[in-house]
Amino acid sequence: MANNSSETNDENRSIWPEASLLIGMIVVLLAMLFYGIALIVLASLVTLGSIAVGVFLILRSSESGDAAFRAVSGEIEQLSNDASFDIAEELIAWDKLKYTKGIGTRIAGQDDVIEDMYRRLANAREELAQAETPVHRIEAVLAVDSVLAIAKELRISE
């Protein structure tokens, strides 16, 4: 009796087609998994790299801008020192006027004018001493210069 054809097919059938399908699916799944991991790693590298480049550029720009800032800051410091010496000299002169009551000058006997100018000079000196930022120092130097001009005009003119 002849064998049933379905039995023959079952015996001749190989495991390779199913195994190759399974292996193919595993390979595709692993490729997708590694592709996802690679994308996550790449995204992390790009993010961290852009942050690192940004920090580098900020540090480099602060160093190059720092030299110009130091030059300007040094010039402002010199102006501040000059104004401080000038106002100290003028305060000494007005201190003498205060104690001599302005005798021999145009403001002789005008104690209130002498006291007011002495107070304005002292306030300008305090403002200059308390100025910390470059902008405040420039404003203080300008204020000192204007007070000095008025004080010298009052003291010298006869």
FIVEXFI-990673 format. One record per atom (N, C-alpha, C): atom name; x, y, z. Coordinates in pm, whole numbers, plus 50000, padded with zeros to 5 digits. Example, Ala and Ser with C-alpha at 12.3 -4.5 7.8 and 13.67 -1.06 7.14 Angstrom:
<atoms>
at;c1;c2;c3
N;51319;49431;50780
CA;51230;49550;50780
C;51320;49670;50780
N;51285;49775;50708
CA;51367;49894;50714
C;51290;50003;50787
</atoms>
This chain:
<atoms>
at;c1;c2;c3
N;50083;49885;50000
CA;50000;50000;50000
C;50088;50123;50000
N;50044;50218;49926
CA;50126;50340;49913
C;50102;50430;50031
N;50208;50498;50060
CA;50200;50591;50173
C;50113;50711;50138
N;50053;50758;50241
CA;49972;50878;50226
C;50063;50995;50190
N;50020;51076;50098
CA;50105;51186;50052
C;50128;51290;50161
N;50036;51307;50251
CA;50057;51405;50357
C;50163;51356;50454
N;50174;51226;50474
CA;50278;51175;50560
C;50414;51194;50496
N;50423;51176;50369
CA;50549;51193;50298
C;50593;51337;50307
N;50500;51425;50290
CA;50535;51568;50299
C;50584;51604;50438
N;50526;51547;50541
CA;50569;51577;50676
C;50709;51525;50701
N;50742;51412;50647
CA;50874;51355;50670
C;50980;51428;50590
N;50948;51471;50471
CA;51046;51539;50386
C;51063;51687;50422
N;50971;51735;50495
CA;50977;51877;50528
C;51092;51904;50623
N;51164;52014;50597
CA;51282;52047;50676
C;51249;52155;50779
N;51336;52170;50876
CA;51320;52272;50981
C;51380;52407;50938
N;51456;52407;50832
CA;51529;52529;50790
C;51438;52646;50752
N;51331;52630;50685
CA;51249;52748;50652
C;51196;52819;50777
N;51152;52741;50876
CA;51102;52805;50998
C;51216;52866;51078
N;51329;52797;51082
CA;51444;52849;51156
C;51497;52975;51091
N;51502;52976;50958
CA;51553;53095;50891
C;51457;53213;50910
N;51328;53184;50915
CA;51231;53290;50943
C;51250;53343;51084
N;51270;53255;51179
CA;51293;53296;51318
C;51423;53373;51331
N;51528;53324;51268
CA;51658;53393;51272
C;51647;53530;51205
N;51575;53537;51095
CA;51556;53665;51025
C;51482;53765;51112
N;51379;53719;51181
CA;51304;53808;51270
C;51391;53855;51386
N;51471;53765;51441
CA;51560;53803;51551
C;51662;53905;51504
N;51718;53884;51386
CA;51817;53978;51331
C;51753;54115;51310
N;51632;54117;51254
CA;51564;54245;51231
C;51533;54314;51364
N;51486;54239;51462
CA;51456;54298;51594
C;51583;54351;51661
N;51693;54274;51652
CA;51819;54321;51710
C;51870;54447;51639
N;51854;54448;51506
CA;51897;54566;51430
C;51816;54689;51472
N;51686;54670;51490
CA;51602;54782;51533
C;51640;54826;51675
N;51669;54730;51760
CA;51709;54763;51897
C;51839;54841;51898
N;51939;54792;51825
CA;52068;54862;51820
C;52056;54998;51751
N;51968;55007;51652
CA;51946;55134;51585
C;51886;55235;51684
N;51791;55191;51766
CA;51733;55279;51868
C;51836;55322;51970
N;51918;55228;52015
CA;52024;55261;52111
C;52123;55357;52048
N;52158;55331;51921
CA;52252;55420;51852
C;52195;55561;51840
N;52066;55573;51812
CA;52004;55705;51803
C;52003;55776;51938
N;51978;55704;52045
CA;51979;55764;52178
C;52119;55811;52213
N;52219;55728;52186
CA;52358;55767;52213
C;52397;55887;52129
N;52361;55887;52002
CA;52393;55999;51914
C;52325;56127;51960
N;52199;56118;52001
CA;52127;56236;52051
C;52193;56289;52178
N;52237;56199;52264
CA;52305;56241;52387
C;52438;56309;52354
N;52512;56252;52260
CA;52640;56313;52222
C;52621;56451;52161
N;52521;56465;52077
CA;52495;56596;52015
C;52455;56698;52121
N;52370;56657;52214
CA;52326;56748;52320
C;52443;56790;52408
N;52519;56692;52456
CA;52632;56724;52542
C;52741;56799;52465
N;52759;56764;52339
CA;52858;56835;52257
C;52822;56980;52237
N;52694;57008;52213
CA;52654;57148;52194
C;52668;57227;52323
N;52641;57165;52436
CA;52661;57233;52564
C;52809;57260;52586
N;52894;57163;52556
CA;53039;57182;52573
C;53091;57292;52482
N;53046;57294;52358
CA;53089;57400;52265
C;53041;57536;52313
N;52918;57543;52364
CA;52865;57669;52416
C;52947;57720;52534
N;52980;57631;52627
CA;53063;57671;52742
C;53200;57717;52695
N;53258;57645;52599
CA;53388;57684;52546
C;53383;57824;52484
N;53280;57851;52405
CA;53268;57982;52341
C;53246;58093;52444
N;53169;58065;52548
CA;53148;58166;52653
C;53278;58195;52724
N;53353;58092;52759
CA;53481;58113;52828
C;53580;58187;52740
N;53584;58153;52614
CA;53677;58220;52522
C;53640;58366;52503
N;53512;58395;52493
CA;53470;58534;52474
C;53492;58615;52601
N;53475;58554;52717
CA;53498;58629;52840
C;53646;58660;52858
N;53733;58570;52813
CA;53876;58597;52823
C;53919;58707;52728
N;53867;58706;52605
CA;53907;58809;52509
C;53845;58943;52546
N;53723;58943;52597
CA;53660;59068;52639
C;53718;59119;52769
N;53778;59030;52845
CA;53836;59067;52974
C;53953;59163;52957
N;54033;59147;52854
CA;54148;59235;52832
C;54102;59378;52804
N;54002;59393;52721
CA;53949;59527;52692
C;53884;59587;52815
N;53813;59505;52891
CA;53749;59554;53013
C;53853;59599;53115
N;53962;59523;53126
CA;54067;59562;53221
C;54131;59694;53181
N;54151;59717;53052
CA;54210;59843;53007
C;54119;59960;53041
N;53991;59945;53013
CA;53895;60052;53044
C;53883;60070;53194
N;53879;59960;53266
CA;53867;59967;53412
C;53990;60035;53473
N;54107;60008;53419
CA;54229;60074;53467
C;54225;60224;53442
N;54174;60263;53327
CA;54163;60406;53294
C;54064;60475;53388
N;53953;60409;53416
CA;53854;60465;53508
C;53913;60474;53648
N;53989;60375;53688
CA;54055;60378;53819
C;54151;60495;53829
N;54225;60521;53722
CA;54318;60634;53720
C;54243;60767;53731
N;54133;60780;53658
CA;54050;60901;53669
C;53998;60918;53811
N;53956;60809;53871
CA;53905;60813;54008
C;54014;60856;54106
N;54134;60803;54089
CA;54245;60842;54178
C;54281;60989;54161
N;54286;61036;54037
CA;54316;61178;54012
C;54211;61267;54076
N;54084;61232;54060
CA;53977;61312;54119
C;53984;61309;54271
N;54023;61195;54326
CA;54036;61184;54472
C;54146;61276;54524
N;54260;61280;54454
CA;54368;61370;54497
C;54328;61516;54482
N;54261;61548;54372
CA;54218;61687;54350
C;54119;61732;54457
N;54026;61647;54491
CA;53926;61688;54591
C;53988;61696;54730
N;54088;61611;54756
CA;54157;61620;54886
C;54230;61753;54898
N;54296;61797;54792
CA;54365;61927;54794
C;54266;62040;54812
N;54154;62033;54743
CA;54053;62140;54753
C;53989;62140;54892
N;53970;62023;54950
CA;53916;62017;55087
C;54011;62082;55186
N;54141;62063;55167
CA;54240;62128;55255
C;54229;62279;55242
N;54218;62329;55119
CA;54206;62473;55097
C;54078;62527;55160
N;53967;62456;55145
CA;53842;62503;55203
C;53840;62486;55354
N;53915;62392;55406
CA;53929;62379;55551
C;53999;62502;55607
N;54102;62548;55536
CA;54170;62672;55579
C;54075;62791;55570
N;53996;62797;55463
CA;53899;62906;55450
C;53795;62900;55562
N;53759;62781;55601
CA;53660;62765;55707
C;53712;62820;55840
N;53839;62793;55868
CA;53894;62839;55996
C;53936;62986;55993
N;53969;63037;55876
CA;54004;63180;55867
C;53883;63264;55830
N;53767;63200;55815
CA;53641;63265;55781
C;53648;63339;55648
N;53737;63293;55559
CA;53745;63346;55425
C;53808;63483;55415
N;53882;63524;55518
CA;53945;63657;55517
C;54044;63664;55401
N;54037;63773;55325
CA;54124;63794;55211
C;54067;63740;55082
N;53946;63689;55086
CA;53883;63638;54963
C;53749;63708;54942
N;53688;63681;54834
CA;53559;63740;54799
C;53448;63690;54892
N;53465;63575;54952
CA;53361;63518;55038
C;53391;63540;55186
N;53466;63644;55216
CA;53501;63673;55356
C;53373;63701;55435
N;53361;63633;55548
CA;53248;63652;55636
C;53123;63576;55595
N;53124;63507;55487
CA;53007;63429;55443
C;53024;63284;55488
N;53007;63264;55616
CA;53030;63131;55675
C;52936;63025;55617
N;52813;63064;55587
CA;52719;62965;55533
C;52762;62916;55394
N;52819;63005;55311
CA;52868;62964;55179
C;52989;62872;55195
N;53077;62907;55287
CA;53197;62826;55310
C;53157;62687;55362
N;53066;62684;55459
CA;53021;62556;55515
C;52951;62471;55409
N;52868;62537;55327
CA;52796;62464;55222
C;52893;62402;55121
N;52993;62481;55079
CA;53088;62429;54981
C;53174;62318;55042
N;53214;62335;55168
CA;53293;62232;55236
C;53212;62101;55245
N;53082;62114;55278
CA;52995;61997;55287
C;52979;61931;55150
N;52963;62011;55044
CA;52949;61955;54909
C;53077;61883;54867
N;53192;61940;54901
CA;53319;61874;54869
C;53333;61741;54945
N;53296;61743;55073
CA;53305;61621;55154
C;53209;61514;55101
N;53089;61555;55061
CA;52992;61459;55004
C;53042;61400;54873
N;53103;61485;54790
CA;53157;61437;54662
C;53270;61338;54686
N;53354;61365;54787
CA;53463;61272;54819
C;53406;61139;54867
N;53302;61143;54950
CA;53239;61019;54998
C;53176;60940;54882
N;53111;61013;54793
CA;53049;60946;54677
C;53155;60878;54592
N;53269;60944;54575
CA;53378;60887;54496
C;53436;60764;54566
N;53448;60770;54697
CA;53505;60658;54773
C;53411;60537;54772
N;53281;60561;54767
CA;53185;60450;54775
C;53150;60391;54639
N;53191;60455;54531
CA;53159;60405;54397
C;53236;60276;54371
N;53164;60170;54335
CA;53228;60040;54314
C;53232;59998;54167
N;53124;60020;54096
CA;53119;59977;53956
C;53178;60086;53867
N;53224;60050;53748
CA;53280;60151;53657
C;53182;60263;53624
N;53055;60231;53609
CA;52956;60334;53578
C;52943;60431;53694
N;52936;60379;53816
CA;52925;60466;53933
C;53051;60550;53952
N;53166;60492;53921
CA;53291;60569;53933
C;53295;60685;53835
N;53251;60660;53712
CA;53248;60768;53613
C;53153;60878;53658
N;53035;60840;53708
CA;52940;60940;53757
C;52998;61016;53875
N;53067;60948;53964
CA;53127;61014;54080
C;53238;61109;54037
N;53319;61069;53940
CA;53427;61156;53890
C;53367;61282;53826
N;53260;61266;53750
CA;53195;61382;53689
C;53136;61474;53796
N;53077;61416;53899
CA;53022;61498;54009
C;53133;61572;54081
N;53245;61504;54106
CA;53359;61568;54173
C;53413;61681;54088
N;53425;61660;53959
CA;53477;61765;53871
C;53388;61888;53871
N;53257;61869;53870
CA;53168;61985;53871
C;53175;62059;54004
N;53182;61987;54115
CA;53194;62052;54246
C;53329;62122;54258
N;53435;62059;54206
CA;53567;62123;54210
C;53570;62252;54130
N;53505;62254;54015
CA;53502;62375;53933
C;53434;62489;54007
N;53322;62460;54072
CA;53251;62563;54148
C;53335;62609;54266
N;53396;62514;54337
CA;53476;62548;54456
C;53597;62633;54418
N;53666;62598;54311
CA;53783;62677;54269
C;53742;62816;54225
N;53629;62826;54156
CA;53582;62957;54112
C;53551;63045;54233
N;53485;62990;54333
CA;53452;63069;54453
C;53577;63105;54532
N;53670;63014;54542
CA;53789;63036;54624
C;53887;63132;54559
N;53906;63122;54429
CA;54012;63199;54362
C;53964;63339;54322
N;53842;63351;54277
CA;53797;63482;54228
C;53792;63583;54343
N;53833;63704;54312
CA;53835;63808;54416
C;53756;63928;54372
</atoms>
